Amino acid sequence: GWTDWLPWLSDPIIFSVTLELIRSGPSITVRDDEGNMINTELANSFIDRLGVQLRTFSDNAGETNGNQPNDELSARLEETASGHLALIVKGAAGAVWKQLDQKIRDTEFSVIGRDLQNLSFRIRYDDPSRLAEKSWVDSLAFWRDDESAPAEDIELILTPTGSETRIDALNESKAQSDVGDQVLTLILKSFEVR
């Protein structure tokens, strides 16, 4: 119809951007027109560029608020005997669980479940660098963008170890994995942001 002649009326929505203020500062979520989170190179590039501006606003806001009490817990990564990583956080398991709950929300993992009694979380992680496997026929379609691999469910298990708490990231087979290591590395970065 006549709307095809007017591109701003006929073009579909590319991104829906949500800006929220969370505890560690502003947070951006990019979704498609169906409300699904987008994890593509273009969306990540957009977030990176917008993130520079948000960090500037966040830094300026910190200057005007003055000194805020530092209730952050110190954290570090340790290599386990299996060659994978464990996150070690100084503090009692209950306090670390509450802090980790906030960090998971700040890093925008999709939380499937949380259990304070068992000191565990179940999250979904979509690694943008992992690509879905293509069949030989699919590889001939050079004009299509590569799709990222499906999201994986990761279980975070907290174990008290004296004055510290150990956090392990287990895949659906209840084993440590490279994806779990990536999740713990991202969570460690959220502990380092002050």
Sequence and secondary structure as in RCSB ss.txt:
>XXXX:A:sequence
GWTDWLPWLSDPIIFSVTLELIRSGPSITVRDDEGNMINTELANSFIDRLGVQLRTFSDNAGETNGNQPNDELSA
RLEETASGHLALIVKGAAGAVWKQLDQKIRDTEFSVIGRDLQNLSFRIRYDDPSRLAEKSWVDSLAFWRDDESAP
AEDIELILTPTGSETRIDALNESKAQSDVGDQVLTLILKSFEVR
>XXXX:A:secstr
 GGGG HHHHS    EEEEEEETTEEEEEEE TTS B  SHHHHHHHHHHHHHHHHHHHHHHHHH         E
EEEE TTS EEEEEES HHHHHHHHHHHHHHTT EEEEEETTTTEEEEEE  TT B    HHHHT TTS   B  
 EEEEEEEEEETTEEEEEEE TTSSB HHHHHHHHHHHHHHH  
